[in-house]
Amino acid sequence: MSSSAVASVARSSRPSQSSRSARRLLGLHSFVDPSPPTSTTMGIARTCQRCCAVCERLGEAFMRCGGPVYVALAGSLIVGIAYCFVNVILPLSVDYASAIGLLKAAAASFLMFNIMFNYVMSVRTDPGSPTERDVQLACAEIGAGVRRFCEKCKCPKPLYTHHCAVCRRCVLKMDHHCPWVNNCVGHRNYRYFYNFLAWLWLGCLVICHAAYAAPELFRSPPGAKRVVRSTTNGQRTTTAQSPSPFASDSQHSAAMFSVLIAFSIFIAMCLLWGWHVYLTFTAQTSIDYYEFSARRKAARARGERWKNPHDNGWKRNFQDAMDEHGRYWWFMWAMPRLRPHRGSGVFAAID
């Protein structure tokens, strides 16, 4: 074939000017097939992937090593604020020598005990793993209902079970890994974590209410001066503050700091505990909520309505999560308990 013939074929294979203009009008700007990525682009992508993997491993190592520090910090704050509340804030509005004062002090002590009890149990209680023998037997009974398998742990993964990179194992009905308890929140310690949030919310509310009922708390510390307006000649003068109920400046600062921290935690618990109330009422975990939401959206797009088959109504869901099915479940769910969760934590897969 001659060179002129080759050139004519090449010209005929290219898009014409009119064709290019029509594609531009239609918004089809790339009328040529995209070229494969170059080696430089692939190298940058691999470098970014390796950097992300290194950052992820560093974050996991930080969570693993910093967990005890978080636990020590949280425990110190709880004990310190509780001590300041009972010994400094509450006596401003309550007389411990009276019967009502003793009753309020006992109620405050019971409240602080439940906060510490549930926190310690959240830290110490194993959330459960599918590698345990009784759990594997429960998986064998379900059979085809367990459709996932963890290659790292070499064990089946029932519904709600996920692998935690920080703990380096699979966790039954895993909700999340909490650095403040240095543990995964899962099947066997979720009740303690949930009650810890509930009692902490109530405790912070009580502290804020006690501070509001004691206006002396917001006075200046001992020996301070304040500027007031004179009622005689309208000039500003400096007078001494009225007697303070605090023994020292540090005591007043500790009380104000405790109230500020309690108010901040109360706001945070309104969101966090409220979120977990919703999860327990709907038979979900924080991780699986997103998968279930995707299933609902896909079903809605098809004109259908998707429902979690393990959702048995808010009452039964809450009873199952708290492992309380007796006559007084509405009260006993919040009481301290040492008995572990009786369920296996194994759920069949959802189609």
C-alpha positions as CSV (number, residue, x, y, z in Angstrom):
1,M,0.0,0.0,0.0
2,S,1.3,3.4,-0.9
3,S,2.0,6.2,1.5
4,S,-0.9,8.3,0.1
5,A,-3.3,5.4,0.7
6,V,-2.1,5.0,4.3
7,A,-2.6,8.7,4.9
8,S,-6.1,8.7,3.5
9,V,-7.1,5.7,5.7
10,A,-5.7,7.5,8.8
11,R,-7.6,10.6,7.9
12,S,-10.8,8.6,7.5
13,S,-10.4,6.9,10.8
14,R,-10.1,10.2,12.7
15,P,-13.3,12.0,13.9
16,S,-14.4,14.7,11.5
17,Q,-14.6,18.4,12.6
18,S,-18.4,18.2,12.5
19,S,-18.4,15.1,14.6
20,R,-16.2,16.8,17.2
21,S,-18.4,19.8,17.3
22,A,-21.5,17.6,17.7
23,R,-19.9,15.8,20.6
24,R,-19.0,19.1,22.3
25,L,-22.6,20.3,22.0
26,L,-23.8,17.0,23.6
27,G,-21.2,17.4,26.4
28,L,-19.1,14.4,25.2
29,H,-15.8,16.1,25.5
30,S,-13.6,13.0,25.6
31,F,-14.3,11.3,22.3
32,V,-11.0,9.4,22.4
33,D,-10.6,6.4,24.6
34,P,-8.7,7.2,27.8
35,S,-5.1,6.2,27.7
36,P,-3.9,3.6,30.2
37,P,-2.3,5.1,33.4
38,T,1.4,5.8,33.0
39,S,4.0,4.3,35.2
40,T,4.4,7.6,37.0
41,T,0.7,7.7,37.9
42,M,0.8,4.1,39.1
43,G,3.9,4.8,41.2
44,I,2.2,7.8,42.9
45,A,-0.9,5.7,43.6
46,R,1.2,2.9,45.1
47,T,3.1,5.4,47.2
48,C,-0.1,6.9,48.5
49,Q,-1.5,3.5,49.3
50,R,1.7,2.6,51.2
51,C,1.5,5.8,53.2
52,C,-2.1,5.2,54.1
53,A,-1.3,1.7,55.3
54,V,1.6,3.0,57.4
55,C,-0.6,5.7,58.9
56,E,-3.3,3.1,59.7
57,R,-0.8,0.8,61.4
58,L,0.6,3.8,63.4
59,G,-2.9,4.7,64.5
60,E,-3.6,1.1,65.6
61,A,-0.3,1.0,67.5
62,F,-1.1,4.3,69.2
63,M,-4.5,3.1,70.2
64,R,-3.0,-0.2,71.5
65,C,-0.2,1.5,73.5
66,G,-2.2,4.6,74.6
67,G,-5.2,2.6,75.9
68,P,-3.9,2.3,79.5
69,V,-3.2,6.1,79.5
70,Y,-6.8,6.8,78.5
71,V,-8.1,4.5,81.1
72,A,-5.9,6.1,83.8
73,L,-7.0,9.6,82.7
74,A,-10.7,8.7,82.7
75,G,-10.6,7.0,86.0
76,S,-8.8,9.9,87.6
77,L,-11.4,12.4,86.3
78,I,-14.3,10.3,87.5
79,V,-12.8,9.8,91.0
80,G,-11.7,13.4,91.3
81,I,-15.0,14.9,90.2
82,A,-16.9,12.5,92.4
83,Y,-14.8,13.5,95.4
84,C,-15.2,17.2,94.7
85,F,-18.9,16.8,94.3
86,V,-19.5,15.0,97.6
87,N,-17.1,17.0,99.7
88,V,-17.3,20.5,98.2
89,I,-20.3,21.1,95.8
90,L,-23.1,19.1,97.5
91,P,-22.4,20.5,101.1
92,L,-23.2,24.0,99.7
93,S,-26.8,23.1,99.4
94,V,-27.2,20.1,101.7
95,D,-26.7,19.7,105.4
96,Y,-25.2,16.2,106.0
97,A,-26.3,16.4,109.6
98,S,-30.0,16.2,108.6
99,A,-31.9,13.1,107.5
100,I,-32.5,14.6,104.0
101,G,-28.9,15.4,103.8
102,L,-27.9,11.9,104.6
103,L,-30.4,10.5,102.1
104,K,-29.0,12.7,99.3
105,A,-25.5,11.8,100.2
106,A,-26.4,8.1,100.0
107,A,-28.1,8.6,96.7
108,A,-25.0,10.4,95.4
109,S,-22.7,7.7,96.6
110,F,-24.9,5.0,94.9
111,L,-24.8,7.1,91.7
112,M,-21.0,7.3,91.8
113,F,-20.7,3.6,92.6
114,N,-22.7,2.6,89.5
115,I,-20.5,4.9,87.3
116,M,-17.3,3.3,88.6
117,F,-18.7,-0.2,88.6
118,N,-19.9,-0.2,85.0
119,Y,-16.7,1.6,83.9
120,V,-14.4,-1.0,85.5
121,M,-16.6,-3.9,84.1
122,S,-16.4,-2.4,80.6
123,V,-12.6,-2.4,80.9
124,R,-12.2,-5.9,82.4
125,T,-15.0,-7.9,80.7
126,D,-14.1,-9.8,77.5
127,P,-16.5,-8.8,74.7
128,G,-16.5,-12.4,73.3
129,S,-14.8,-14.0,70.3
130,P,-16.0,-16.6,67.7
131,T,-12.8,-18.6,68.5
132,E,-14.4,-19.8,71.7
133,R,-15.6,-23.4,71.7
134,D,-19.2,-22.7,72.7
135,V,-19.5,-20.0,70.1
136,Q,-18.2,-22.3,67.4
137,L,-20.8,-24.9,68.4
138,A,-23.5,-22.3,68.1
139,C,-22.1,-21.4,64.6
140,A,-22.3,-25.1,63.7
141,E,-25.9,-25.3,64.7
142,I,-26.8,-22.4,62.4
143,G,-24.8,-23.9,59.6
144,A,-25.4,-22.0,56.4
145,G,-26.5,-19.0,58.4
146,V,-22.8,-18.2,59.0
147,R,-21.5,-17.2,55.6
148,R,-18.4,-15.3,56.4
149,F,-14.9,-16.5,57.4
150,C,-12.0,-14.5,58.9
151,E,-8.7,-15.4,57.3
152,K,-6.7,-13.7,60.1
153,C,-8.4,-15.5,63.0
154,K,-9.2,-18.6,61.0
155,C,-12.7,-18.7,62.4
156,P,-16.3,-18.2,61.2
157,K,-17.8,-14.7,61.4
158,P,-21.5,-14.6,62.3
159,L,-23.6,-11.5,61.7
160,Y,-22.5,-8.4,63.7
161,T,-19.1,-10.0,64.2
162,H,-16.1,-8.0,63.0
163,H,-12.3,-8.1,63.1
164,C,-10.7,-5.4,65.3
165,A,-7.3,-4.3,64.1
166,V,-6.4,-2.9,67.5
167,C,-7.3,-6.0,69.5
168,R,-6.1,-8.2,66.6
169,R,-9.1,-10.6,66.8
170,C,-12.7,-11.0,65.9
171,V,-15.3,-9.7,68.3
172,L,-18.9,-10.9,68.7
173,K,-21.5,-8.3,68.0
174,M,-18.8,-5.6,67.9
175,D,-20.0,-2.1,68.2
176,H,-16.7,-0.2,68.2
177,H,-13.2,-0.2,69.8
178,C,-13.3,2.4,72.6
179,P,-9.9,3.8,73.7
180,W,-11.4,5.1,76.9
181,V,-12.0,1.6,78.1
182,N,-9.0,0.1,76.2
183,N,-11.3,-2.6,75.0
184,C,-13.8,-3.5,72.3
185,V,-17.4,-2.9,73.1
186,G,-19.1,-6.1,72.1
187,H,-21.6,-8.8,73.0
188,R,-20.6,-9.5,76.7
189,N,-19.7,-6.0,77.9
190,Y,-22.1,-3.9,75.9
191,R,-24.5,-3.8,78.9
192,Y,-21.8,-2.4,81.1
193,F,-20.8,0.2,78.5
194,Y,-24.4,1.2,78.0
195,N,-25.1,1.6,81.7
196,F,-21.8,3.5,82.2
197,L,-23.1,6.0,79.6
198,A,-26.5,6.2,81.3
199,W,-25.2,6.6,84.8
200,L,-22.6,9.1,83.7
201,W,-25.2,11.2,82.0
202,L,-27.3,11.2,85.2
203,G,-24.3,11.9,87.4
204,C,-23.3,14.9,85.3
205,L,-26.9,16.2,85.4
206,V,-27.0,15.9,89.2
207,I,-23.7,17.8,89.5
208,C,-24.9,20.6,87.2
209,H,-28.2,20.8,89.2
210,A,-26.3,20.9,92.5
211,A,-24.1,23.7,91.2
212,Y,-27.1,25.7,90.0
213,A,-28.7,25.3,93.4
214,A,-25.6,26.7,95.1
215,P,-25.0,30.3,94.1
216,E,-22.1,30.4,96.5
217,L,-20.2,28.3,94.1
218,F,-19.9,31.2,91.6
219,R,-18.6,33.7,94.1
220,S,-15.0,34.8,94.0
221,P,-12.5,32.8,96.1
222,P,-11.4,34.0,99.6
223,G,-9.7,37.3,99.8
224,A,-10.8,38.5,96.4
225,K,-12.0,42.0,95.6
226,R,-14.7,43.1,93.3
227,V,-15.9,46.4,91.7
228,V,-19.4,47.5,92.6
229,R,-21.4,50.7,91.9
230,S,-22.0,52.9,94.9
231,T,-25.6,53.8,95.6
232,T,-24.7,57.2,97.1
233,N,-22.6,59.1,94.6
234,G,-22.6,56.8,91.5
235,Q,-18.8,56.4,91.6
236,R,-17.2,53.0,91.2
237,T,-15.5,51.8,94.4
238,T,-13.7,48.6,95.4
239,T,-15.1,46.6,98.3
240,A,-14.4,43.3,99.8
241,Q,-16.3,40.2,98.6
242,S,-18.7,38.6,101.0
243,P,-17.4,35.6,102.9
244,S,-16.7,32.6,100.7
245,P,-17.7,29.1,101.7
246,F,-14.4,27.7,100.3
247,A,-11.4,27.1,102.5
248,S,-8.9,28.1,99.8
249,D,-8.5,29.3,96.2
250,S,-7.6,25.8,95.0
251,Q,-10.8,24.4,96.5
252,H,-12.9,26.9,94.6
253,S,-10.9,26.3,91.4
254,A,-11.4,22.5,91.7
255,A,-15.1,22.9,92.2
256,M,-15.5,25.2,89.2
257,F,-13.4,22.9,87.1
258,S,-15.5,19.9,88.1
259,V,-18.7,21.7,87.2
260,L,-17.3,22.7,83.8
261,I,-16.1,19.2,83.0
262,A,-19.4,17.7,84.2
263,F,-21.4,20.1,82.0
264,S,-19.2,19.3,78.9
265,I,-19.6,15.5,79.5
266,F,-23.4,15.9,80.0
267,I,-23.7,17.5,76.5
268,A,-21.5,14.8,75.0
269,M,-23.5,12.0,76.7
270,C,-26.8,13.5,75.4
271,L,-25.5,12.7,71.9
272,L,-23.6,9.5,72.6
273,W,-26.0,7.8,75.0
274,G,-29.0,8.9,72.8
275,W,-27.3,7.3,69.8
276,H,-26.9,4.0,71.7
277,V,-30.5,4.1,72.9
278,Y,-31.5,4.2,69.2
279,L,-29.2,1.3,68.4
280,T,-30.5,-0.9,71.1
281,F,-34.1,-0.2,70.3
282,T,-33.5,-1.1,66.6
283,A,-31.2,-4.2,67.1
284,Q,-28.2,-2.6,65.4
285,T,-24.6,-1.9,66.2
286,S,-22.6,1.2,65.2
287,I,-20.8,-0.7,62.5
288,D,-23.7,-2.5,61.0
289,Y,-25.9,0.6,61.0
290,Y,-24.2,1.8,57.8
291,E,-24.7,-1.5,56.1
292,F,-28.3,-1.7,57.1
293,S,-28.8,1.9,55.9
294,A,-27.4,1.0,52.5
295,R,-29.8,-2.0,52.3
296,R,-32.8,0.3,53.2
297,K,-31.8,2.8,50.5
298,A,-31.4,0.0,47.9
299,A,-34.8,-1.4,48.8
300,R,-36.4,2.1,48.7
301,A,-35.0,2.6,45.2
302,R,-36.7,-0.6,44.1
303,G,-39.9,0.5,45.7
304,E,-39.7,-2.0,48.6
305,R,-39.3,-1.7,52.3
306,W,-36.4,-3.5,54.0
307,K,-36.5,-4.6,57.6
308,N,-33.9,-6.2,59.8
309,P,-35.2,-9.7,60.5
310,H,-33.5,-9.6,63.9
311,D,-35.6,-6.5,64.9
312,N,-38.3,-7.8,67.2
313,G,-39.6,-4.5,68.5
314,W,-37.9,-2.0,70.8
315,K,-38.9,-3.8,74.0
316,R,-37.6,-7.2,73.0
317,N,-34.5,-5.7,71.4
318,F,-33.7,-3.7,74.6
319,Q,-34.2,-6.8,76.7
320,D,-31.9,-8.9,74.5
321,A,-29.2,-6.2,74.6
322,M,-29.4,-5.9,78.4
323,D,-30.0,-9.6,79.0
324,E,-32.9,-8.9,81.2
325,H,-36.2,-10.7,80.5
326,G,-37.7,-11.0,84.0
327,R,-40.7,-9.3,85.4
328,Y,-38.8,-6.3,86.6
329,W,-36.6,-5.9,83.5
330,W,-37.5,-2.2,83.3
331,F,-35.7,-1.6,86.6
332,M,-33.0,-4.3,86.7
333,W,-31.3,-3.4,83.5
334,A,-29.7,-0.5,85.2
335,M,-28.6,-2.3,88.4
336,P,-25.0,-3.6,88.9
337,R,-24.6,-7.3,87.9
338,L,-21.6,-9.6,87.8
339,R,-23.2,-12.4,85.9
340,P,-22.0,-12.5,82.3
341,H,-24.3,-12.3,79.3
342,R,-26.2,-15.6,78.7
343,G,-26.6,-15.3,75.0
344,S,-24.1,-16.8,72.5
345,G,-23.8,-13.7,70.4
346,V,-24.3,-15.7,67.2
347,F,-26.8,-14.4,64.7
348,A,-27.7,-15.8,61.3
349,A,-26.8,-13.9,58.2
350,I,-29.3,-11.6,56.5
351,D,-30.3,-12.2,53.0
